[in-house]
Amino acid sequence: MFAKSSLLIIVLLAGASFAAGQTTAIPLVPAANWRQVSSEPLGLTVLRNWGGDPAVEREYGVTNLEQRTYQLGKINVNVIVEPASDATAAYGLYTFYSPLGQEPEKGIQLAVLCSEGALMARGKNFVRFLRPRDSGLSDDDFRALLIYVGGTRPPSQVLTMLPVPMPTKDLVPGSSKYLVGLEGARQVLPDFRAYLLGFDQGGEVQVGDYQTGATRSRLLAVSYPTPQIARIRFGAMTDFLGINRVQGAQTIYGRREGSFVFLVLNADSPATANALMDEFRVAGQVVRDEPYPGDKPFAVQVLELILANVILILILIGLCVVGGVMVFLSRRVAAKWFPDWQWGHTDEETLIQLHLERQ
Protein backbone atom coordinates (compact mmCIF):
# COMPACT_ATOMS: atom_id res chain seq x y z
CA MET A 1 0.00 0.00 0.00
CA PHE A 2 2.93 2.31 0.65
CA ALA A 3 4.08 4.41 -2.29
CA LYS A 4 7.83 4.13 -2.85
CA SER A 5 9.95 6.58 -4.82
CA SER A 6 13.70 7.11 -4.50
CA LEU A 7 13.57 10.51 -6.19
CA LEU A 8 11.92 13.50 -4.51
CA ILE A 9 12.07 16.96 -6.08
CA ILE A 10 9.48 19.51 -5.04
CA VAL A 11 9.23 22.60 -7.23
CA LEU A 12 6.75 25.33 -6.28
CA LEU A 13 5.92 28.03 -8.81
CA ALA A 14 4.30 31.24 -7.66
CA GLY A 15 1.81 32.10 -10.39
CA ALA A 16 1.39 35.72 -9.42
CA SER A 17 5.13 36.38 -9.33
CA PHE A 18 5.60 34.65 -12.67
CA ALA A 19 2.86 36.73 -14.24
CA ALA A 20 4.45 39.90 -12.87
CA GLY A 21 7.86 38.94 -14.24
CA GLN A 22 9.46 38.76 -10.81
CA THR A 23 12.29 36.37 -9.90
CA THR A 24 11.51 34.11 -6.95
CA ALA A 25 13.91 31.80 -5.11
CA ILE A 26 12.43 28.30 -4.95
CA PRO A 27 13.83 25.91 -2.29
CA LEU A 28 14.31 22.34 -3.46
CA VAL A 29 14.09 19.23 -1.29
CA PRO A 30 17.15 17.19 -2.29
CA ALA A 31 16.74 13.65 -3.49
CA ALA A 32 17.54 11.03 -0.84
CA ASN A 33 18.40 7.52 -1.97
CA TRP A 34 16.65 5.64 0.86
CA ARG A 35 16.35 1.88 0.62
CA GLN A 36 14.93 -0.83 2.87
CA VAL A 37 17.59 -3.22 4.11
CA SER A 38 15.78 -5.45 6.61
CA SER A 39 12.45 -6.38 8.17
CA GLU A 40 11.57 -8.40 11.27
CA PRO A 41 8.47 -9.06 13.44
CA LEU A 42 8.19 -7.67 16.98
CA GLY A 43 5.93 -8.21 19.98
CA LEU A 44 3.59 -5.55 21.32
CA THR A 45 5.49 -5.16 24.60
CA VAL A 46 8.36 -3.32 22.90
CA LEU A 47 5.99 -0.42 22.28
CA ARG A 48 6.65 0.76 25.83
CA ASN A 49 10.16 1.74 24.71
CA TRP A 50 8.61 4.50 22.59
CA GLY A 51 5.73 5.54 24.84
CA GLY A 52 3.22 3.07 23.39
CA ASP A 53 0.57 1.20 25.35
CA PRO A 54 -0.14 -2.41 24.28
CA ALA A 55 -3.62 -2.33 25.86
CA VAL A 56 -4.59 0.71 23.79
CA GLU A 57 -3.05 -0.80 20.66
CA ARG A 58 -5.18 -3.93 21.05
CA GLU A 59 -8.34 -1.80 21.18
CA TYR A 60 -7.48 -0.57 17.71
CA GLY A 61 -6.86 -4.10 16.45
CA VAL A 62 -3.06 -4.25 16.56
CA THR A 63 -1.79 -7.77 17.27
CA ASN A 64 1.71 -7.70 15.80
CA LEU A 65 4.41 -5.28 14.69
CA GLU A 66 6.94 -5.13 11.90
CA GLN A 67 10.26 -3.34 12.27
CA ARG A 68 11.78 -2.17 9.01
CA THR A 69 15.23 -0.66 8.67
CA TYR A 70 15.89 1.96 6.01
CA GLN A 71 19.38 3.07 5.05
CA LEU A 72 20.79 6.26 3.58
CA GLY A 73 24.55 6.07 3.26
CA LYS A 74 25.78 5.08 6.72
CA ILE A 75 22.59 6.18 8.50
CA ASN A 76 20.00 3.58 9.53
CA VAL A 77 16.47 4.50 10.59
CA ASN A 78 14.03 2.02 12.15
CA VAL A 79 10.38 2.24 11.15
CA ILE A 80 7.71 0.40 13.16
CA VAL A 81 4.67 -0.63 11.11
CA GLU A 82 1.55 -1.51 13.14
CA PRO A 83 -1.28 -3.13 11.13
CA ALA A 84 -4.59 -2.10 12.75
CA SER A 85 -8.04 -3.59 12.14
CA ASP A 86 -8.89 -1.04 9.43
CA ALA A 87 -8.05 2.44 8.16
CA THR A 88 -10.24 4.06 10.82
CA ALA A 89 -8.37 2.26 13.61
CA ALA A 90 -5.00 3.30 12.17
CA TYR A 91 -6.26 6.88 12.07
CA GLY A 92 -7.35 6.51 15.70
CA LEU A 93 -3.85 5.45 16.77
CA TYR A 94 -2.39 8.37 14.85
CA THR A 95 -4.62 10.83 16.70
CA PHE A 96 -4.11 9.12 20.06
CA TYR A 97 -0.32 9.44 19.96
CA SER A 98 -0.14 12.83 18.20
CA PRO A 99 1.58 15.23 20.64
CA LEU A 100 -0.46 18.09 22.04
CA GLY A 101 0.35 21.44 20.47
CA GLN A 102 2.14 19.94 17.46
CA GLU A 103 0.88 20.90 14.00
CA PRO A 104 0.78 18.18 11.30
CA GLU A 105 3.77 18.05 8.97
CA LYS A 106 3.32 20.46 6.07
CA GLY A 107 2.85 18.81 2.70
CA ILE A 108 2.41 15.31 4.15
CA GLN A 109 -1.14 14.41 5.10
CA LEU A 110 -1.75 12.45 8.33
CA ALA A 111 1.85 12.78 9.48
CA VAL A 112 3.23 14.61 12.50
CA LEU A 113 6.62 15.00 14.15
CA CYS A 114 7.07 13.71 17.72
CA SER A 115 9.85 13.30 20.26
CA GLU A 116 10.89 9.90 18.83
CA GLY A 117 10.74 11.05 15.21
CA ALA A 118 7.41 11.04 13.38
CA LEU A 119 4.00 9.35 13.27
CA MET A 120 1.94 8.53 10.21
CA ALA A 121 -1.32 6.78 9.24
CA ARG A 122 -1.44 5.03 5.87
CA GLY A 123 -4.33 2.75 5.02
CA LYS A 124 -4.75 0.24 7.84
CA ASN A 125 -1.18 0.81 9.03
CA PHE A 126 0.00 3.11 11.81
CA VAL A 127 3.68 3.91 11.33
CA ARG A 128 6.33 5.15 13.78
CA PHE A 129 9.55 6.65 12.41
CA LEU A 130 12.33 6.38 15.02
CA ARG A 131 14.78 9.12 14.16
CA PRO A 132 18.26 8.32 15.51
CA ARG A 133 19.81 10.98 17.71
CA ASP A 134 23.18 12.54 16.92
CA SER A 135 23.26 10.73 13.59
CA GLY A 136 23.70 13.79 11.43
CA LEU A 137 20.41 13.07 9.61
CA SER A 138 19.10 16.33 8.18
CA ASP A 139 15.48 17.43 8.37
CA ASP A 140 15.16 17.27 4.58
CA ASP A 141 16.48 13.71 4.41
CA PHE A 142 14.21 12.62 7.25
CA ARG A 143 11.23 14.22 5.51
CA ALA A 144 12.25 12.43 2.32
CA LEU A 145 12.08 9.13 4.23
CA LEU A 146 8.50 9.88 5.31
CA ILE A 147 7.50 10.47 1.70
CA TYR A 148 9.49 7.44 0.50
CA VAL A 149 7.62 5.15 2.89
CA GLY A 150 4.10 6.62 2.87
CA GLY A 151 3.87 9.18 0.08
CA THR A 152 2.48 12.65 0.61
CA ARG A 153 -1.10 11.50 1.28
CA PRO A 154 -3.21 8.33 1.67
CA PRO A 155 -5.31 7.09 -1.28
CA SER A 156 -8.52 9.06 -1.79
CA GLN A 157 -10.69 5.98 -1.15
CA VAL A 158 -9.07 5.63 2.27
CA LEU A 159 -9.72 9.26 3.18
CA THR A 160 -13.44 8.80 2.55
CA MET A 161 -13.53 6.04 5.17
CA LEU A 162 -12.11 8.17 7.98
CA PRO A 163 -14.24 10.01 10.55
CA VAL A 164 -15.19 13.59 9.76
CA PRO A 165 -12.55 15.83 11.42
CA MET A 166 -13.47 17.96 14.40
CA PRO A 167 -14.29 21.63 13.68
CA THR A 168 -11.00 23.44 13.21
CA LYS A 169 -12.00 26.86 14.58
CA ASP A 170 -10.12 27.46 17.88
CA LEU A 171 -9.05 23.77 17.94
CA VAL A 172 -5.83 23.21 19.90
CA PRO A 173 -3.32 21.43 17.61
CA GLY A 174 -2.80 17.78 18.51
CA SER A 175 -5.81 17.64 20.85
CA SER A 176 -8.15 15.84 18.44
CA LYS A 177 -8.42 12.17 19.42
CA TYR A 178 -10.50 9.31 18.00
CA LEU A 179 -11.33 6.70 20.67
CA VAL A 180 -12.90 3.26 20.36
CA GLY A 181 -12.31 1.71 23.78
CA LEU A 182 -12.06 2.23 27.51
CA GLU A 183 -8.27 2.05 27.79
CA GLY A 184 -7.74 4.95 25.44
CA ALA A 185 -10.66 6.91 26.93
CA ARG A 186 -9.29 6.58 30.47
CA GLN A 187 -6.01 8.15 29.39
CA VAL A 188 -7.50 10.96 27.32
CA LEU A 189 -10.41 11.61 29.73
CA PRO A 190 -8.99 10.76 33.18
CA ASP A 191 -11.67 12.73 35.09
CA PHE A 192 -14.63 11.47 33.06
CA ARG A 193 -16.66 8.30 33.69
CA ALA A 194 -15.59 6.65 30.46
CA TYR A 195 -17.82 3.59 30.98
CA LEU A 196 -20.86 5.83 30.37
CA LEU A 197 -19.76 6.35 26.75
CA GLY A 198 -20.98 2.86 25.83
CA PHE A 199 -18.09 1.48 23.81
CA ASP A 200 -19.60 -2.00 24.25
CA GLN A 201 -22.67 -0.76 22.35
CA GLY A 202 -20.70 0.50 19.37
CA GLY A 203 -19.89 4.00 20.67
CA GLU A 204 -17.07 5.88 18.96
CA VAL A 205 -15.73 9.12 20.45
CA GLN A 206 -13.97 12.12 18.99
CA VAL A 207 -12.39 14.53 21.46
CA GLY A 208 -10.99 18.00 20.87
CA ASP A 209 -9.81 20.90 23.05
CA TYR A 210 -10.92 24.41 22.10
CA GLN A 211 -9.35 27.63 23.30
CA THR A 212 -12.16 30.15 23.69
CA GLY A 213 -10.71 33.28 25.23
CA ALA A 214 -9.03 32.42 28.52
CA THR A 215 -10.94 29.12 28.84
CA ARG A 216 -9.98 25.79 27.30
CA SER A 217 -13.07 23.65 26.79
CA ARG A 218 -13.18 20.01 25.78
CA LEU A 219 -15.72 18.84 23.21
CA LEU A 220 -16.82 15.20 22.92
CA ALA A 221 -18.71 13.97 19.86
CA VAL A 222 -20.00 10.43 20.46
CA SER A 223 -21.56 8.47 17.61
CA TYR A 224 -23.72 5.34 18.07
CA PRO A 225 -25.07 2.78 15.60
CA THR A 226 -28.70 3.87 16.13
CA PRO A 227 -30.62 6.84 17.60
CA GLN A 228 -32.20 4.47 20.14
CA ILE A 229 -28.80 3.57 21.61
CA ALA A 230 -27.83 7.25 21.65
CA ARG A 231 -31.02 8.12 23.55
CA ILE A 232 -30.36 5.44 26.18
CA ARG A 233 -26.71 6.44 26.63
CA PHE A 234 -27.55 10.14 26.86
CA GLY A 235 -30.19 9.35 29.47
CA ALA A 236 -27.63 7.46 31.54
CA MET A 237 -25.14 10.33 31.25
CA THR A 238 -27.81 12.82 32.31
CA ASP A 239 -28.64 10.76 35.40
CA PHE A 240 -25.05 10.12 36.50
CA LEU A 241 -23.35 13.34 35.38
CA GLY A 242 -26.14 15.89 35.81
CA ILE A 243 -25.80 17.21 32.27
CA ASN A 244 -26.93 20.84 31.81
CA ARG A 245 -27.30 21.31 35.58
CA VAL A 246 -25.16 24.14 36.93
CA GLN A 247 -22.40 22.67 39.14
CA GLY A 248 -19.78 25.37 38.94
CA ALA A 249 -16.54 24.32 37.22
CA GLN A 250 -17.83 20.72 37.06
CA THR A 251 -20.82 21.59 34.88
CA ILE A 252 -21.16 19.39 31.81
CA TYR A 253 -23.25 20.68 28.92
CA GLY A 254 -24.69 18.34 26.33
CA ARG A 255 -27.33 17.49 23.79
CA ARG A 256 -28.40 14.57 21.61
CA GLU A 257 -29.07 14.80 17.89
CA GLY A 258 -30.09 11.59 16.16
CA SER A 259 -27.46 8.94 16.80
CA PHE A 260 -24.94 11.51 18.11
CA VAL A 261 -24.32 12.82 21.62
CA PHE A 262 -22.34 16.03 22.14
CA LEU A 263 -20.77 16.95 25.47
CA VAL A 264 -18.76 20.00 26.49
CA LEU A 265 -16.49 19.93 29.54
CA ASN A 266 -14.91 22.91 31.33
CA ALA A 267 -16.96 25.53 29.48
CA ASP A 268 -17.22 28.86 31.29
CA SER A 269 -20.85 29.44 30.24
CA PRO A 270 -23.79 27.81 28.42
CA ALA A 271 -23.21 30.22 25.54
CA THR A 272 -19.66 28.92 25.03
CA ALA A 273 -20.83 25.31 25.17
CA ASN A 274 -23.70 25.89 22.74
CA ALA A 275 -21.39 27.70 20.31
CA LEU A 276 -19.13 24.64 20.20
CA MET A 277 -22.00 22.19 19.78
CA ASP A 278 -23.59 24.37 17.10
CA GLU A 279 -20.59 23.63 14.86
CA PHE A 280 -22.13 20.22 14.20
CA ARG A 281 -25.01 19.63 11.81
CA VAL A 282 -26.66 16.21 11.91
CA ALA A 283 -28.90 15.14 9.02
CA GLY A 284 -30.61 11.80 8.49
CA GLN A 285 -32.95 10.00 6.17
CA VAL A 286 -35.38 7.11 6.48
CA VAL A 287 -34.76 4.07 4.27
CA ARG A 288 -36.61 0.80 3.94
CA ASP A 289 -34.97 -2.05 5.79
CA GLU A 290 -35.54 -5.79 6.03
CA PRO A 291 -38.08 -6.85 8.68
CA TYR A 292 -36.57 -7.94 11.96
CA PRO A 293 -36.80 -11.74 12.33
CA GLY A 294 -37.84 -11.44 15.95
CA ASP A 295 -37.12 -14.24 18.37
CA LYS A 296 -37.35 -17.09 15.85
CA PRO A 297 -34.82 -19.85 16.49
CA PHE A 298 -31.97 -20.07 14.02
CA ALA A 299 -33.15 -23.51 12.82
CA VAL A 300 -36.58 -22.10 11.97
CA GLN A 301 -35.00 -19.26 10.01
CA VAL A 302 -32.89 -21.76 8.03
CA LEU A 303 -35.96 -23.91 7.25
CA GLU A 304 -37.86 -20.85 6.06
CA LEU A 305 -34.94 -19.97 3.79
CA ILE A 306 -34.86 -23.52 2.33
CA LEU A 307 -38.64 -23.47 1.84
CA ALA A 308 -38.42 -20.13 0.05
CA ASN A 309 -35.76 -21.54 -2.29
CA VAL A 310 -37.92 -24.62 -3.03
CA ILE A 311 -40.90 -22.39 -3.84
CA LEU A 312 -38.72 -20.31 -6.15
CA ILE A 313 -37.54 -23.45 -7.99
CA LEU A 314 -41.15 -24.66 -8.40
CA ILE A 315 -42.15 -21.27 -9.78
CA LEU A 316 -39.33 -21.40 -12.31
CA ILE A 317 -40.30 -24.96 -13.37
CA GLY A 318 -43.91 -23.84 -13.76
CA LEU A 319 -42.87 -20.92 -15.93
CA CYS A 320 -40.84 -23.29 -18.14
CA VAL A 321 -43.83 -25.65 -18.56
CA VAL A 322 -46.20 -22.80 -19.35
CA GLY A 323 -43.69 -21.42 -21.86
CA GLY A 324 -43.42 -24.78 -23.58
CA VAL A 325 -47.21 -25.15 -23.82
CA MET A 326 -47.52 -21.63 -25.23
CA VAL A 327 -44.96 -22.39 -27.92
CA PHE A 328 -46.78 -25.62 -28.88
CA LEU A 329 -50.19 -23.94 -29.06
CA SER A 330 -48.87 -20.98 -31.01
CA ARG A 331 -47.44 -23.31 -33.67
CA ARG A 332 -50.77 -25.16 -33.97
CA VAL A 333 -52.67 -21.92 -34.33
CA ALA A 334 -50.22 -20.63 -36.92
CA ALA A 335 -50.49 -23.89 -38.96
CA LYS A 336 -54.30 -23.63 -39.04
CA TRP A 337 -54.88 -19.93 -39.56
CA PHE A 338 -51.63 -18.88 -41.25
CA PRO A 339 -50.63 -21.76 -43.54
CA ASP A 340 -48.02 -19.69 -45.37
CA TRP A 341 -46.20 -18.79 -42.17
CA GLN A 342 -43.15 -20.93 -41.51
CA TRP A 343 -43.74 -20.88 -37.73
CA GLY A 344 -46.66 -23.29 -38.05
CA HIS A 345 -44.77 -25.98 -39.97
CA THR A 346 -42.18 -28.50 -38.88
CA ASP A 347 -38.63 -28.46 -40.15
CA GLU A 348 -39.33 -31.47 -42.41
CA GLU A 349 -42.16 -29.65 -44.10
CA THR A 350 -40.13 -26.52 -44.76
CA LEU A 351 -36.93 -28.28 -45.83
CA ILE A 352 -36.05 -27.59 -49.43
CA GLN A 353 -35.13 -30.82 -51.17
CA LEU A 354 -33.16 -30.85 -54.42
CA HIS A 355 -34.01 -33.92 -56.56
CA LEU A 356 -30.84 -34.29 -58.51
CA GLU A 357 -30.60 -37.36 -60.70
CA ARG A 358 -27.66 -38.57 -62.57
CA GLN A 359 -27.95 -37.94 -66.29
Secondary structure, 3 states (H helix, E strand, C coil): CCCCCCCCCCCCCCHHHHHCCCCCCCCCCCCCCCEEEEEEEECHHHHHHHCCCHHHHHHCCCCCEEEEEEEECCEEEEEEEEECCCHHHHHHHHHHHCCCCCCCCCCCCCEEECCCEEEEEECCEEEEEECCCCCCCCHHHHHHHHHHHHCCCCCHHHHCCCCCCCCCCCECCCCCEEECCHHHHHHHCCCCCHHHHCHHHCCEEEEEEEEECCEEEEEEEEECCCHHHHHHHHHHHHHHHCCCCCCHHHCEEEEEECCEEEEEECCCCHHHHHHHHCCCCCCCCCCCCCCCCCCCCHHHHHHHHHHHHHHHHHHHHHHHHHHHHHHHHHHHHHHHHCCCCHHHCCHHHHCCCCCCCCC
